[in-house]
Amino acid sequence: MNQRRADFQAIGTNWLLQINEPVGDTAWIPLFARIKSRIEAFDGTYSRFRADSLVGRMAAKAGTYKLPQDGFKMLQFYEQLYSVTDGKITPLIGQTIADAGYDASYSFKTGELHRPPRWEDVLRYDPHEITVRKPVLLDFGAAGKGYLVDIIGELVEAAGIRNFMLNAGGDILHRAPASQSIDVGLENPLDTSEAVGIVRLANKSLCASAGNKRTWGRFNHIIDPDLLRSPDTVRAVWVLAEDTMTADGLATALFFTDPQTIRSNYSFSYARLYKDMSMQYAKDFPVTVFKEAREAN
């Protein structure tokens, strides 16, 4: 039996699954097939780039739709995050992002932008159904990938595997015995061949968000729904949390929101890299900062 490493592409990003314990072919082959199938099912439901997805159908026609079993938890998280950030994090941002140019055809041609509708005006859900009162393009980019990482991590753990690392485009889930940890470089958004620091990751999730990953014209994939522009004060954010959905969502939220305003709602630690390359980080964020960055205040 061998340890396993799988590098693959899915939902528009690079994935790495590193299993650090022996796994034989009889367990590995069906597990990897389940992983690929589960990712495809998630993408087929929540992708705003697919007309045949649930999101695509709601963008075409108002109405009530069956909500998949995994949807309720994600919508609950988004609704809470929408509330605590005063609407800065909203799945209703989809059309705004598309109009900015990040659309289904990846045109990157900017049209006229409009503020997204208010949650309470267009969206209602329960554990079984979701209702959109008018056609609306939802976008789950703020936390959806992190949630999918958690789902895949549960599949791996259900196979009896306890020592692994899963990385989907910078959203990292780590599971290992308590005494083991890994070092993760914090990528310099100005030079992706360099790191501005190293964080110690042990049995938690670490997510990164940076405006340099998808940039065109005056926009990147993070857009302020009130100001209708991409934030430029913060260059990058890293969040450490117990689960990847929380880390992913907060990594986007901290582009707009002061960490102290949401500390009472979530358990997390963080680092923020500013435009001048100064770094602000929580006291419990296990980071070693290099000289290129400096602590803010």
Kinemage of the C-alpha trace (Angstrom):
@kinemage 1
@onewidth
@group {chain A} dominant
@subgroup {mainchain}
@vectorlist {calphas} color= white
{ca met a 1} P 0.000 0.000 0.000
{ca asn a 2} L 1.180 3.519 -0.817
{ca gln a 3} L 0.653 7.088 0.184
{ca arg a 4} L -1.274 9.009 -2.431
{ca arg a 5} L -0.943 12.340 -4.217
{ca ala a 6} L -3.467 13.565 -6.770
{ca asp a 7} L -3.063 16.776 -8.771
{ca phe a 8} L -6.057 17.672 -10.913
{ca gln a 9} L -8.108 20.519 -12.355
{ca ala a 10} L -11.701 21.178 -11.298
{ca ile a 11} L -14.061 24.168 -11.087
{ca gly a 12} L -11.472 26.360 -12.798
{ca thr a 13} L -8.620 25.853 -10.340
{ca asn a 14} L -5.817 23.469 -9.394
{ca trp a 15} L -6.472 20.820 -6.741
{ca leu a 16} L -4.002 18.815 -4.713
{ca leu a 17} L -4.922 15.923 -2.445
{ca gln a 18} L -1.991 14.598 -0.430
{ca ile a 19} L -2.718 11.526 1.710
{ca asn a 20} L 0.034 10.863 4.228
{ca glu a 21} L -0.841 7.312 5.198
{ca pro a 22} L -0.954 4.026 3.288
{ca val a 23} L -3.950 3.624 0.967
{ca gly a 24} L -4.267 0.639 -1.334
{ca asp a 25} L -5.704 0.674 -4.842
{ca thr a 26} L -8.924 -1.011 -3.741
{ca ala a 27} L -9.678 1.967 -1.511
{ca trp a 28} L -8.053 4.737 -3.544
{ca ile a 29} L -9.593 4.138 -6.973
{ca pro a 30} L -13.266 4.299 -5.869
{ca leu a 31} L -12.508 7.174 -3.457
{ca phe a 32} L -10.992 9.322 -6.186
{ca ala a 33} L -13.927 8.521 -8.469
{ca arg a 34} L -16.327 9.679 -5.731
{ca ile a 35} L -14.325 12.869 -5.273
{ca lys a 36} L -14.461 13.759 -8.971
{ca ser a 37} L -18.175 12.925 -9.148
{ca arg a 38} L -18.977 15.029 -6.069
{ca ile a 39} L -17.113 18.043 -7.421
{ca glu a 40} L -18.973 17.761 -10.724
{ca ala a 41} L -22.319 17.550 -8.915
{ca phe a 42} L -21.512 20.656 -6.875
{ca asp a 43} L -20.410 22.585 -9.955
{ca gly a 44} L -23.493 21.419 -11.831
{ca thr a 45} L -25.644 22.944 -9.106
{ca tyr a 46} L -23.959 26.176 -8.031
{ca ser a 47} L -21.875 27.385 -10.980
{ca arg a 48} L -22.988 30.718 -12.421
{ca phe a 49} L -21.073 29.886 -15.605
{ca arg a 50} L -23.422 27.025 -16.539
{ca ala a 51} L -26.892 27.626 -17.944
{ca asp a 52} L -27.931 24.106 -16.906
{ca ser a 53} L -27.037 24.603 -13.227
{ca leu a 54} L -29.550 25.485 -10.524
{ca val a 55} L -28.005 28.952 -10.428
{ca gly a 56} L -28.355 29.243 -14.197
{ca arg a 57} L -32.012 28.241 -14.103
{ca met a 58} L -32.788 30.759 -11.342
{ca ala a 59} L -31.083 33.460 -13.391
{ca ala a 60} L -33.428 32.666 -16.277
{ca lys a 61} L -36.721 32.332 -14.413
{ca ala a 62} L -38.195 33.320 -11.058
{ca gly a 63} L -39.839 30.621 -8.993
{ca thr a 64} L -39.373 27.973 -6.329
{ca tyr a 65} L -36.740 25.293 -6.849
{ca lys a 66} L -35.750 22.170 -4.979
{ca leu a 67} L -32.752 22.887 -2.793
{ca pro a 68} L -30.084 20.162 -2.755
{ca gln a 69} L -29.238 18.707 0.619
{ca asp a 70} L -25.936 20.596 0.786
{ca gly a 71} L -27.505 23.969 -0.041
{ca phe a 72} L -29.150 24.842 3.267
{ca lys a 73} L -25.914 25.006 5.267
{ca met a 74} L -24.230 27.209 2.682
{ca leu a 75} L -27.188 29.581 2.419
{ca gln a 76} L -27.354 29.884 6.205
{ca phe a 77} L -23.682 30.842 6.259
{ca tyr a 78} L -24.140 33.394 3.487
{ca glu a 79} L -27.184 34.917 5.161
{ca gln a 80} L -25.302 35.389 8.431
{ca leu a 81} L -22.282 36.807 6.629
{ca tyr a 82} L -24.566 39.125 4.669
{ca ser a 83} L -25.955 40.399 7.969
{ca val a 84} L -22.696 40.885 9.861
{ca thr a 85} L -20.988 42.636 6.902
{ca asp a 86} L -23.972 44.918 6.203
{ca gly a 87} L -24.494 43.319 2.819
{ca lys a 88} L -20.882 43.514 1.631
{ca ile a 89} L -20.790 39.727 1.225
{ca thr a 90} L -23.804 38.672 -0.797
{ca pro a 91} L -24.543 35.844 -3.233
{ca leu a 92} L -26.681 38.370 -5.123
{ca ile a 93} L -23.510 39.979 -6.528
{ca gly a 94} L -23.484 37.645 -9.549
{ca gln a 95} L -24.930 39.995 -12.152
{ca thr a 96} L -22.756 42.847 -10.950
{ca ile a 97} L -19.619 40.742 -11.397
{ca ala a 98} L -20.830 39.561 -14.814
{ca asp a 99} L -21.548 43.138 -15.918
{ca ala a 100} L -18.052 44.110 -14.810
{ca gly a 101} L -16.756 41.556 -17.338
{ca tyr a 102} L -16.315 38.340 -15.382
{ca asp a 103} L -19.194 36.664 -17.188
{ca ala a 104} L -19.971 33.180 -18.478
{ca ser a 105} L -17.980 33.780 -21.663
{ca tyr a 106} L -15.052 35.384 -19.785
{ca ser a 107} L -15.363 38.451 -21.997
{ca phe a 108} L -13.754 40.800 -19.424
{ca lys a 109} L -15.594 43.633 -21.141
{ca thr a 110} L -17.099 46.045 -18.656
{ca gly a 111} L -20.660 47.257 -19.095
{ca glu a 112} L -22.923 49.324 -16.859
{ca leu a 113} L -22.891 48.117 -13.261
{ca his a 114} L -25.823 48.129 -10.860
{ca arg a 115} L -26.000 47.397 -7.168
{ca pro a 116} L -27.238 43.897 -6.391
{ca pro a 117} L -30.767 43.556 -4.992
{ca arg a 118} L -31.345 43.201 -1.267
{ca trp a 119} L -31.569 39.651 0.080
{ca glu a 120} L -34.966 40.219 1.680
{ca asp a 121} L -36.427 41.506 -1.583
{ca val a 122} L -35.622 38.541 -3.795
{ca leu a 123} L -34.443 35.474 -1.892
{ca arg a 124} L -36.142 33.017 0.440
{ca tyr a 125} L -35.161 29.475 1.391
{ca asp a 126} L -35.770 26.602 3.784
{ca pro a 127} L -34.076 23.192 4.144
{ca his a 128} L -35.901 21.884 1.078
{ca glu a 129} L -36.614 24.775 -1.306
{ca ile a 130} L -35.211 28.057 -2.548
{ca thr a 131} L -37.401 30.802 -4.009
{ca val a 132} L -36.258 33.723 -6.151
{ca arg a 133} L -38.936 36.361 -6.576
{ca lys a 134} L -37.386 37.574 -9.812
{ca pro a 135} L -34.652 36.150 -12.050
{ca val a 136} L -31.353 36.702 -10.267
{ca leu a 137} L -27.808 35.525 -10.919
{ca leu a 138} L -26.316 34.188 -7.710
{ca asp a 139} L -22.576 33.911 -7.139
{ca phe a 140} L -21.153 31.652 -4.431
{ca gly a 141} L -17.532 32.544 -5.106
{ca ala a 142} L -16.917 34.044 -1.665
{ca ala a 143} L -17.316 30.758 0.231
{ca gly a 144} L -18.511 28.060 -2.162
{ca lys a 145} L -15.072 26.657 -2.978
{ca gly a 146} L -14.223 26.445 0.696
{ca tyr a 147} L -17.485 24.629 1.365
{ca leu a 148} L -16.716 22.176 -1.429
{ca val a 149} L -13.291 21.519 0.110
{ca asp a 150} L -15.037 20.653 3.384
{ca ile a 151} L -17.401 18.298 1.545
{ca ile a 152} L -14.514 16.519 -0.179
{ca gly a 153} L -12.641 16.363 3.116
{ca glu a 154} L -15.624 14.570 4.642
{ca leu a 155} L -15.497 12.019 1.813
{ca val a 156} L -11.824 11.388 2.523
{ca glu a 157} L -12.445 11.007 6.256
{ca ala a 158} L -15.409 8.707 5.597
{ca ala a 159} L -12.932 6.390 3.856
{ca gly a 160} L -11.086 6.060 7.169
{ca ile a 161} L -8.250 8.427 6.231
{ca arg a 162} L -7.058 10.678 9.062
{ca asn a 163} L -3.833 12.217 7.755
{ca phe a 164} L -4.216 14.320 4.620
{ca met a 165} L -4.021 17.784 3.102
{ca leu a 166} L -6.432 19.137 0.492
{ca asn a 167} L -5.630 22.329 -1.404
{ca ala a 168} L -8.029 23.844 -3.932
{ca gly a 169} L -6.500 26.996 -5.353
{ca gly a 170} L -5.292 28.247 -1.982
{ca asp a 171} L -8.168 26.922 0.119
{ca ile a 172} L -6.418 24.362 2.325
{ca leu a 173} L -7.865 21.754 4.667
{ca his a 174} L -5.380 19.924 6.887
{ca arg a 175} L -6.112 16.834 8.965
{ca ala a 176} L -3.421 14.979 10.914
{ca pro a 177} L -2.534 13.765 14.399
{ca ala a 178} L -2.404 16.648 16.877
{ca ser a 179} L 1.399 16.684 17.033
{ca gln a 180} L 1.836 17.182 13.284
{ca ser a 181} L 1.705 20.448 11.390
{ca ile a 182} L 2.733 21.810 7.996
{ca asp a 183} L 4.233 25.134 6.959
{ca val a 184} L 2.358 27.090 4.296
{ca gly a 185} L 3.871 30.034 2.442
{ca leu a 186} L 1.871 33.253 2.193
{ca glu a 187} L 2.173 34.240 -1.453
{ca asn a 188} L 3.356 37.732 -2.320
{ca pro a 189} L 0.621 39.175 -4.584
{ca leu a 190} L 3.208 41.379 -6.303
{ca asp a 191} L 5.526 38.448 -7.082
{ca thr a 192} L 3.912 35.021 -6.848
{ca ser a 193} L 7.322 33.335 -6.856
{ca glu a 194} L 7.943 34.786 -3.400
{ca ala a 195} L 6.306 34.541 0.025
{ca val a 196} L 5.742 37.335 2.534
{ca gly a 197} L 5.598 34.878 5.420
{ca ile a 198} L 4.976 31.328 6.563
{ca val a 199} L 2.051 30.133 8.643
{ca arg a 200} L 1.922 26.924 10.667
{ca leu a 201} L -1.175 24.865 9.853
{ca ala a 202} L -2.322 22.043 12.117
{ca asn a 203} L -5.741 20.404 11.899
{ca lys a 204} L -7.473 23.515 10.615
{ca ser a 205} L -8.306 25.295 7.376
{ca leu a 206} L -6.383 28.160 5.809
{ca cys a 207} L -7.789 30.242 2.988
{ca ala a 208} L -6.206 33.020 0.974
{ca ser a 209} L -7.813 35.716 -1.120
{ca ala a 210} L -6.020 38.277 -3.263
{ca gly a 211} L -7.040 40.735 -5.926
{ca asn a 212} L -4.206 39.747 -8.267
{ca lys a 213} L -5.668 36.333 -9.138
{ca arg a 214} L -8.327 37.526 -11.596
{ca thr a 215} L -7.720 41.081 -12.770
{ca trp a 216} L -8.937 43.007 -15.784
{ca gly a 217} L -9.189 46.744 -16.404
{ca arg a 218} L -9.969 48.431 -13.089
{ca phe a 219} L -11.586 45.310 -11.612
{ca asn a 220} L -10.744 42.021 -10.020
{ca his a 221} L -13.069 39.221 -8.896
{ca ile a 222} L -13.796 41.013 -5.584
{ca ile a 223} L -16.286 43.853 -6.045
{ca asp a 224} L -17.808 46.102 -3.405
{ca pro a 225} L -21.598 45.859 -3.913
{ca asp a 226} L -22.151 49.427 -2.681
{ca leu a 227} L -19.255 51.262 -4.330
{ca leu a 228} L -19.277 49.073 -7.466
{ca arg a 229} L -15.504 48.863 -7.562
{ca ser a 230} L -12.813 46.468 -6.453
{ca pro a 231} L -11.169 47.266 -3.118
{ca asp a 232} L -7.623 48.622 -3.367
{ca thr a 233} L -6.576 49.209 0.248
{ca val a 234} L -6.026 45.515 1.051
{ca arg a 235} L -3.881 43.413 -1.299
{ca ala a 236} L -4.364 39.980 0.277
{ca val a 237} L -6.063 38.249 3.198
{ca trp a 238} L -5.388 34.932 4.926
{ca val a 239} L -7.817 33.369 7.392
{ca leu a 240} L -7.356 30.381 9.673
{ca ala a 241} L -10.526 28.659 10.943
{ca glu a 242} L -11.888 25.282 11.991
{ca asp a 243} L -13.592 24.726 8.629
{ca thr a 244} L -12.794 25.839 5.105
{ca met a 245} L -16.143 27.465 4.299
{ca thr a 246} L -15.718 29.865 7.208
{ca ala a 247} L -12.094 30.590 6.340
{ca asp a 248} L -12.976 31.177 2.672
{ca gly a 249} L -15.931 33.463 3.354
{ca leu a 250} L -14.062 35.544 5.920
{ca ala a 251} L -11.034 35.864 3.637
{ca thr a 252} L -13.314 37.792 1.274
{ca ala a 253} L -15.167 39.634 4.025
{ca leu a 254} L -11.953 41.091 5.454
{ca phe a 255} L -11.399 43.074 2.276
{ca phe a 256} L -14.395 45.179 3.334
{ca thr a 257} L -14.879 44.631 7.054
{ca asp a 258} L -12.819 45.335 10.151
{ca pro a 259} L -11.942 42.020 11.819
{ca gln a 260} L -13.151 43.192 15.221
{ca thr a 261} L -16.688 43.720 13.948
{ca ile a 262} L -17.094 40.013 13.186
{ca arg a 263} L -14.920 38.430 15.896
{ca ser a 264} L -17.973 37.797 18.088
{ca asn a 265} L -19.672 35.852 15.293
{ca tyr a 266} L -16.857 33.542 14.181
{ca ser a 267} L -13.820 31.783 15.590
{ca phe a 268} L -10.853 32.641 13.358
{ca ser a 269} L -7.450 34.268 13.125
{ca tyr a 270} L -6.148 36.251 10.191
{ca ala a 271} L -3.541 38.339 8.434
{ca arg a 272} L -4.140 41.244 6.059
{ca leu a 273} L -1.546 42.608 3.651
{ca tyr a 274} L -2.072 46.241 2.728
{ca lys a 275} L -1.273 48.275 -0.342
{ca asp a 276} L 1.970 49.535 1.210
{ca met a 277} L 2.967 45.906 1.989
{ca ser a 278} L 2.471 46.334 5.725
{ca met a 279} L 0.865 43.337 7.386
{ca gln a 280} L -1.701 43.328 10.158
{ca tyr a 281} L -2.287 39.999 11.857
{ca ala a 282} L -4.056 38.622 14.883
{ca lys a 283} L -1.961 37.673 17.897
{ca asp a 284} L -3.090 34.044 17.540
{ca phe a 285} L -2.238 33.823 13.841
{ca pro a 286} L 0.784 31.452 13.802
{ca val a 287} L 2.833 33.360 11.251
{ca thr a 288} L 6.499 34.123 10.714
{ca val a 289} L 6.645 37.381 8.769
{ca phe a 290} L 9.512 38.101 6.392
{ca lys a 291} L 11.245 41.470 6.172
{ca glu a 292} L 9.358 42.469 3.039
{ca ala a 293} L 6.227 42.885 5.131
{ca arg a 294} L 5.868 44.622 8.472
{ca glu a 295} L 3.269 44.535 11.185
{ca ala a 296} L 0.729 47.344 11.038
{ca asn a 297} L 0.107 49.087 14.364
